[in-house]
Amino acid sequence: MRKGVNEKMCKKNITYIYMNYTYVTLFESLYLIYMYFFFKTKYNINTALLDKKIQKIGPFFVHNTGANENKICPFGKLMAIIAVILAWIRLRYLENPNVVIYTILFDTTCLILAFLMNLNALIYIIPLIFTELYVMYTLMKTNKYSVTSKKEDSLK
């Protein structure tokens, strides 16, 4: 009897967690698309380490510096699209423990690139990084719970 109750609770928890991650992913996607494609500001932070060197490579890495313009280069916009696609793909594989590792690697790569190339982009993704940290923490906590409950069920 207890085994059936645990299975029901696990299924209910997984469904609840999946719905929460769907809402979080939707929020992250909308925020990232808005900030990287539509948000215009008069403030420009030109102090990135490789800002001028990267822009000399080609127009794909040049971002606007004028007043009331979007400050993200085409490369940043491409990375935003990739990030949104990967976030939605991540939903399909939530129970895979490697999802946490891959997400942390991708987020770290984005942080480093934004720090080196465009500090405006870095400032725009800071709220997403905090959200991702929370998501990864709860995902790791949930996966640990799922693994221990499976081991306990196999021992009974």
VEXTOR-683120 format. One record per residue (C-alpha): residue number from 1; residue in three letters; x, y, z. Coordinates in Angstrom, 2 decimals. Example, Ala and Ser with C-alpha at 12.3 -4.5 7.8 and 13.67 -1.06 7.14 Angstrom:
// residues 2
+-----+-----+---------+---------+---------+
!   i !  aa !    east !   north !      up !
+-----+-----+---------+---------+---------+
!   1 ! ALA !   12.30 !   -4.50 !    7.80 !
!   2 ! SER !   13.67 !   -1.06 !    7.14 !
+-----+-----+---------+---------+---------+
***
This chain:
// residues 156
+-----+-----+---------+---------+---------+
!   i !  aa !    east !   north !      up !
+-----+-----+---------+---------+---------+
!   1 ! MET !    0.00 !    0.00 !    0.00 !
!   2 ! ARG !    2.77 !    2.41 !    0.86 !
!   3 ! LYS !    4.54 !    1.69 !   -2.41 !
!   4 ! GLY !    1.50 !    2.84 !   -4.40 !
!   5 ! VAL !    1.19 !    6.04 !   -2.38 !
!   6 ! ASN !    4.88 !    6.87 !   -2.99 !
!   7 ! GLU !    4.48 !    6.30 !   -6.73 !
!   8 ! LYS !    1.42 !    8.59 !   -6.82 !
!   9 ! MET !    3.25 !   11.28 !   -4.87 !
!  10 ! CYS !    6.30 !   11.05 !   -7.16 !
!  11 ! LYS !    4.12 !   11.32 !  -10.28 !
!  12 ! LYS !    2.26 !   14.28 !   -8.78 !
!  13 ! ASN !    5.54 !   15.99 !   -7.81 !
!  14 ! ILE !    7.07 !   15.42 !  -11.25 !
!  15 ! THR !    3.97 !   16.85 !  -12.97 !
!  16 ! TYR !    4.01 !   19.87 !  -10.62 !
!  17 ! ILE !    7.73 !   20.43 !  -11.16 !
!  18 ! TYR !    7.37 !   20.10 !  -14.94 !
!  19 ! MET !    4.60 !   22.73 !  -14.96 !
!  20 ! ASN !    6.73 !   25.11 !  -12.86 !
!  21 ! TYR !    9.71 !   24.68 !  -15.21 !
!  22 ! THR !    7.44 !   25.31 !  -18.18 !
!  23 ! TYR !    6.37 !   28.64 !  -16.69 !
!  24 ! VAL !    9.95 !   29.53 !  -15.77 !
!  25 ! THR !   11.14 !   28.65 !  -19.28 !
!  26 ! LEU !    8.36 !   30.74 !  -20.80 !
!  27 ! PHE !    9.33 !   33.71 !  -18.60 !
!  28 ! GLU !   13.03 !   33.30 !  -19.41 !
!  29 ! SER !   12.34 !   33.03 !  -23.14 !
!  30 ! LEU !   10.13 !   36.10 !  -23.28 !
!  31 ! TYR !   12.55 !   38.13 !  -21.16 !
!  32 ! LEU !   15.58 !   37.15 !  -23.22 !
!  33 ! ILE !   13.86 !   37.82 !  -26.56 !
!  34 ! TYR !   12.59 !   41.18 !  -25.35 !
!  35 ! MET !   15.90 !   42.35 !  -23.86 !
!  36 ! TYR !   18.08 !   41.16 !  -26.74 !
!  37 ! PHE !   15.81 !   42.13 !  -29.64 !
!  38 ! PHE !   13.43 !   44.93 !  -28.63 !
!  39 ! PHE !   14.77 !   46.74 !  -25.56 !
!  40 ! LYS !   16.26 !   50.13 !  -26.41 !
!  41 ! THR !   18.31 !   52.24 !  -24.05 !
!  42 ! LYS !   20.43 !   55.35 !  -24.11 !
!  43 ! TYR !   22.96 !   53.79 !  -21.72 !
!  44 ! ASN !   25.94 !   52.04 !  -23.22 !
!  45 ! ILE !   28.66 !   50.33 !  -21.23 !
!  46 ! ASN !   31.74 !   50.21 !  -23.46 !
!  47 ! THR !   34.15 !   48.80 !  -20.91 !
!  48 ! ALA !   34.10 !   45.13 !  -21.90 !
!  49 ! LEU !   37.58 !   43.65 !  -22.11 !
!  50 ! LEU !   37.50 !   42.65 !  -25.77 !
!  51 ! ASP !   34.77 !   45.00 !  -27.00 !
!  52 ! LYS !   36.78 !   46.91 !  -29.64 !
!  53 ! LYS !   38.95 !   43.94 !  -30.64 !
!  54 ! ILE !   35.94 !   41.71 !  -31.27 !
!  55 ! GLN !   34.13 !   44.38 !  -33.28 !
!  56 ! LYS !   37.08 !   44.56 !  -35.68 !
!  57 ! ILE !   36.46 !   40.91 !  -36.68 !
!  58 ! GLY !   33.36 !   41.82 !  -38.64 !
!  59 ! PRO !   29.86 !   43.32 !  -38.63 !
!  60 ! PHE !   28.41 !   40.21 !  -36.96 !
!  61 ! PHE !   30.02 !   41.37 !  -33.69 !
!  62 ! VAL !   29.27 !   45.11 !  -33.90 !
!  63 ! HIS !   26.59 !   46.48 !  -31.60 !
!  64 ! ASN !   24.95 !   49.90 !  -31.73 !
!  65 ! THR !   26.29 !   52.59 !  -29.45 !
!  66 ! GLY !   23.90 !   55.43 !  -30.26 !
!  67 ! ALA !   21.16 !   56.82 !  -28.06 !
!  68 ! ASN !   17.91 !   54.88 !  -27.72 !
!  69 ! GLU !   19.06 !   51.82 !  -29.65 !
!  70 ! ASN !   19.33 !   48.13 !  -28.96 !
!  71 ! LYS !   22.87 !   47.44 !  -27.73 !
!  72 ! ILE !   23.10 !   43.75 !  -28.72 !
!  73 ! CYS !   25.10 !   42.63 !  -31.78 !
!  74 ! PRO !   23.83 !   39.96 !  -34.22 !
!  75 ! PHE !   26.05 !   37.37 !  -32.50 !
!  76 ! GLY !   24.35 !   38.13 !  -29.16 !
!  77 ! LYS !   20.95 !   37.83 !  -30.80 !
!  78 ! LEU !   21.92 !   34.47 !  -32.27 !
!  79 ! MET !   23.09 !   33.29 !  -28.85 !
!  80 ! ALA !   19.75 !   34.42 !  -27.37 !
!  81 ! ILE !   17.87 !   32.32 !  -29.93 !
!  82 ! ILE !   20.09 !   29.32 !  -29.16 !
!  83 ! ALA !   19.54 !   29.83 !  -25.43 !
!  84 ! VAL !   15.76 !   29.90 !  -25.87 !
!  85 ! ILE !   15.81 !   26.74 !  -27.99 !
!  86 ! LEU !   18.04 !   24.93 !  -25.49 !
!  87 ! ALA !   15.82 !   25.99 !  -22.59 !
!  88 ! TRP !   12.79 !   24.43 !  -24.28 !
!  89 ! ILE !   14.75 !   21.30 !  -25.18 !
!  90 ! ARG !   15.84 !   21.07 !  -21.53 !
!  91 ! LEU !   12.18 !   20.62 !  -20.52 !
!  92 ! ARG !   12.07 !   17.33 !  -22.41 !
!  93 ! TYR !   15.03 !   15.91 !  -20.46 !
!  94 ! LEU !   14.41 !   17.20 !  -16.93 !
!  95 ! GLU !   14.91 !   13.80 !  -15.34 !
!  96 ! ASN !   18.34 !   13.32 !  -16.93 !
!  97 ! PRO !   21.06 !   14.29 !  -14.41 !
!  98 ! ASN !   23.32 !   15.56 !  -17.23 !
!  99 ! VAL !   20.86 !   18.38 !  -17.91 !
! 100 ! VAL !   22.19 !   20.25 !  -14.88 !
! 101 ! ILE !   25.80 !   19.93 !  -16.06 !
! 102 ! TYR !   25.03 !   21.03 !  -19.62 !
! 103 ! THR !   22.93 !   23.96 !  -18.44 !
! 104 ! ILE !   25.65 !   25.17 !  -16.09 !
! 105 ! LEU !   28.25 !   24.87 !  -18.86 !
! 106 ! PHE !   26.12 !   26.81 !  -21.33 !
! 107 ! ASP !   25.24 !   29.50 !  -18.78 !
! 108 ! THR !   28.89 !   29.90 !  -17.80 !
! 109 ! THR !   29.89 !   30.21 !  -21.45 !
! 110 ! CYS !   27.25 !   32.90 !  -21.99 !
! 111 ! LEU !   28.40 !   34.79 !  -18.91 !
! 112 ! ILE !   32.04 !   34.74 !  -20.00 !
! 113 ! LEU !   31.22 !   35.82 !  -23.56 !
! 114 ! ALA !   28.98 !   38.63 !  -22.34 !
! 115 ! PHE !   31.66 !   39.79 !  -19.90 !
! 116 ! LEU !   34.32 !   39.82 !  -22.59 !
! 117 ! MET !   32.28 !   41.26 !  -25.45 !
! 118 ! ASN !   29.40 !   43.45 !  -24.25 !
! 119 ! LEU !   28.64 !   44.47 !  -20.68 !
! 120 ! ASN !   25.14 !   45.57 !  -21.65 !
! 121 ! ALA !   24.42 !   41.95 !  -22.57 !
! 122 ! LEU !   25.89 !   40.83 !  -19.24 !
! 123 ! ILE !   23.63 !   43.19 !  -17.30 !
! 124 ! TYR !   20.60 !   41.96 !  -19.26 !
! 125 ! ILE !   21.23 !   38.29 !  -18.39 !
! 126 ! ILE !   21.97 !   38.72 !  -14.68 !
! 127 ! PRO !   18.28 !   38.14 !  -13.69 !
! 128 ! LEU !   18.25 !   35.01 !  -15.85 !
! 129 ! ILE !   21.38 !   33.67 !  -14.17 !
! 130 ! PHE !   19.74 !   33.95 !  -10.74 !
! 131 ! THR !   16.65 !   32.21 !  -12.11 !
! 132 ! GLU !   18.81 !   29.48 !  -13.65 !
! 133 ! LEU !   20.66 !   28.97 !  -10.35 !
! 134 ! TYR !   17.34 !   28.46 !   -8.61 !
! 135 ! VAL !   16.12 !   26.09 !  -11.33 !
! 136 ! MET !   19.34 !   24.05 !  -11.20 !
! 137 ! TYR !   19.24 !   23.89 !   -7.40 !
! 138 ! THR !   15.66 !   22.62 !   -7.35 !
! 139 ! LEU !   16.35 !   20.26 !  -10.24 !
! 140 ! MET !   19.33 !   18.70 !   -8.43 !
! 141 ! LYS !   17.31 !   18.45 !   -5.23 !
! 142 ! THR !   14.42 !   16.78 !   -7.08 !
! 143 ! ASN !   16.67 !   14.34 !   -8.93 !
! 144 ! LYS !   18.32 !   13.30 !   -5.66 !
! 145 ! TYR !   14.89 !   12.73 !   -4.15 !
! 146 ! SER !   13.80 !   10.66 !   -7.13 !
! 147 ! VAL !   16.95 !    8.51 !   -7.01 !
! 148 ! THR !   16.63 !    7.78 !   -3.28 !
! 149 ! SER !   12.94 !    6.94 !   -3.56 !
! 150 ! LYS !   13.71 !    4.46 !   -6.37 !
! 151 ! LYS !   16.39 !    2.81 !   -4.24 !
! 152 ! GLU !   14.04 !    2.63 !   -1.25 !
! 153 ! ASP !   11.31 !    1.10 !   -3.43 !
! 154 ! SER !   13.68 !   -1.55 !   -4.76 !
! 155 ! LEU !   14.72 !   -2.52 !   -1.22 !
! 156 ! LYS !   11.12 !   -3.10 !   -0.09 !
+-----+-----+---------+---------+---------+
***
